[in-house]
Each structure stands twice: as C-alpha cells, then as structure tokens.
Amino acid sequence: MVNQNNSTVEAQNQPNVDNKNLMSIAQYLKDAQAGHKRSIPPLEQWQPKHCGKMDLTVKANGEWWHEGQLIRRQALLDLFTKVLWKEAGKFYLKTPVEQIEIEVEDEPLLVNQVEKVELEGKLFLTLTTTNQDVVIVDEEHPIFMREYQGELRPYVHVRFGINALIQRAAFFHLIESGELFENAQGDTILSLQSGDFHLQLGT
C-alpha cells in the first residue's frame, strides 16, 4: 500500500514539476535573450545535468502539446526552439543548468518560406522556419528526402543534428526555383543550385 500511495502522489505531482521546468526554461530564455531576434545560444558548450522527461510532445504536423494542451503562443514556441538539442537520437530542451527530454514524432521545426538571395554575386537558396530560423542551403545544411509513415517528405538540416520539415507550399516554391527532369530509370528528379552547392532530389 505504501508503494502504491507514493506512486499516486508522484503521478499527481508530475504535472506541477513539468510546469515548473517549462516556466524556468522560458524565464531563462527571456533573461538571456540577446538583441538579435533569433540568436541561438551556444548549446554545444553547455554540460548540464539530465533532469528526466517532460510531458511535452512535438507532433509530426509541427504542433507542440504540453500535458494534453496545445501551446498556441508563438513567442513561447520561438523561445523553446532556441534551446532544442538532439543527443543519441533523443530530443531535449537544454539550458546551462538542466537538460529535459521531450517527445518529437518527426522533426521539431517547419520551413514555411523559400527565397533566393544574392551574396557576393551568387544566388543562394534560403529557407525560413515558422520560428524565424534562416537557413542558407549548402553542404552543411542540405535539403534531403526521407520517408515518414510511408510518405516521402522533404527536409533541411538546421543545427545540432536537428532538421526542419519543408511544408508543402514551401516545397512547391523550391520546385519553381529548380529544374525537374527524368533520369534513366524514369524517376522525376528535382535539381537545385545554391551558390556553388548543387543537389538532386528524387521526388
């Protein structure tokens, strides 16, 4: 009976612990926020203690759910995505003092905007996420295709092993920015150029 009661108490207290952890991360980010709108902290330099797992899930469609409730505040999501960390295949929210595991069904970021910018006389593809991360497509940040639940989806590498799903409308803009052709096997290939970086995607 004692063990059962203790388990019940722990289960009841878990939401409060999660709320406290979530708010402490949010407060840290607000305090540490730099002047630049999207300044990513040096997560790779931090070695915090692991503090268990939080009831926080990023759905495959990009929605963030905390304890069964959809997080709708974009400003809060923008803050949390600054401290996303991936380690040994698991996702975390990471600060200098704590590292808390969260659940991510596919990838935690979404690209919703595609543009071409000219830098030093060359045209580059830039992808912008819903959290205002701007990614210049190159060898370190390639676009690639990967299956998720039987569907072939386009992604781009952002940072720290974390990728962003390129939403459908944005991918159509990518197609308009490149060239489509068929290879010898009859597959449709999308050819893209970003600066000196060239890539081909099977669609």
SVG drawing of the C-alpha trace seen along z (x, -y; Angstrom):
<svg xmlns="http://www.w3.org/2000/svg" viewBox="-5 -44 37 46">
<polyline fill="none" stroke="black" stroke-width="0.4" points="0.0,0.0 2.8,-2.4 4.4,-2.0 1.0,-2.4 0.3,-5.6 3.7,-7.0 3.3,-6.3 -0.1,-8.1 1.4,-11.1 4.3,-11.2 1.9,-10.9 -0.2,-13.8 2.9,-15.9 4.3,-15.3 2.3,-18.0 3.4,-20.6 7.1,-19.5 6.6,-19.8 5.1,-23.2 7.9,-24.4 10.5,-23.1 8.8,-24.6 8.5,-28.0 12.0,-28.0 13.3,-27.4 11.1,-30.2 12.3,-32.6 15.9,-31.7 15.4,-32.4 13.7,-35.7 16.5,-36.8 19.2,-35.7 17.6,-36.9 20.0,-39.0 19.2,-42.0 19.1,-39.8 15.6,-38.4 16.9,-34.9 20.2,-34.4 20.9,-30.7 22.7,-30.1 26.0,-28.0 24.2,-24.8 27.2,-22.7 29.3,-24.3 26.9,-23.5 27.1,-20.4 24.0,-20.5 22.6,-17.6 19.8,-15.5 16.5,-16.2 14.3,-13.4 11.5,-13.6 8.7,-16.3 5.2,-15.7 5.8,-17.7 5.3,-16.4 6.0,-17.9 3.6,-16.4 4.5,-15.4 2.5,-18.4 4.6,-20.8 2.1,-21.3 3.5,-21.5 1.4,-19.8 2.2,-20.1 0.2,-17.9 -2.5,-17.4 -2.8,-21.1 -1.9,-22.7 0.7,-25.5 -0.6,-28.4 1.7,-31.3 4.1,-31.7 6.5,-33.8 6.8,-30.9 7.5,-28.4 10.1,-30.7 11.9,-30.7 11.8,-26.9 13.0,-26.1 16.2,-28.2 17.3,-25.5 16.3,-22.4 19.1,-19.8 19.5,-16.3 21.7,-13.7 21.8,-9.9 18.6,-10.1 16.6,-11.9 15.4,-15.5 15.8,-17.9 15.3,-21.4 18.7,-22.5 19.9,-25.3 23.2,-25.7 21.7,-24.1 19.2,-21.4 18.5,-19.2 15.0,-17.8 13.9,-15.2 10.8,-15.8 9.0,-13.7 9.3,-14.5 7.3,-12.5 9.2,-13.5 11.2,-16.8 10.5,-19.8 10.9,-22.6 8.9,-23.6 10.0,-25.5 7.3,-27.8 9.2,-30.2 11.7,-29.8 13.7,-32.7 16.7,-33.3 19.3,-35.8 22.4,-37.2 25.6,-37.0 28.9,-38.0 27.5,-37.8 26.0,-34.3 22.4,-33.2 21.7,-31.1 18.5,-29.4 17.4,-30.4 14.7,-28.6 12.9,-30.2 11.2,-28.3 8.0,-29.2 10.2,-30.2 12.3,-32.6 15.4,-30.4 17.0,-31.3 19.0,-28.5 21.2,-29.0 21.3,-25.8 24.9,-24.5 26.9,-21.4 26.3,-21.7 22.7,-22.5 21.5,-20.2 17.9,-19.5 17.1,-15.8 14.1,-13.4 13.1,-10.9 10.2,-8.7 7.8,-9.3 5.0,-6.8 5.1,-5.7 5.2,-9.3 8.3,-10.8 9.0,-14.2 11.5,-17.0 13.7,-18.3 16.7,-20.6 19.4,-20.3 19.3,-23.2 21.7,-22.7 22.8,-20.2 21.5,-17.2 18.0,-18.8 16.2,-19.1 13.1,-21.0 10.3,-19.6 9.7,-21.7 6.0,-22.3 4.1,-21.6 3.6,-25.2 7.3,-26.0 8.4,-22.8 6.3,-24.0 8.4,-27.2 11.5,-25.1 10.3,-23.2 9.8,-26.6 13.3,-27.6 14.9,-24.5 14.6,-22.2 12.7,-18.9 13.9,-16.1 13.6,-12.4 16.5,-10.1 17.3,-6.9 15.0,-4.9 12.1,-7.2 12.2,-8.8 11.4,-12.5 14.4,-14.4 14.5,-18.0 17.8,-19.8 18.6,-22.7 21.5,-25.2 22.5,-27.2 25.7,-29.2 28.3,-26.6 26.3,-23.8 24.3,-21.5 21.9,-18.8 19.4,-16.5 16.3,-15.2 14.2,-12.3 10.5,-13.3"/>
</svg>
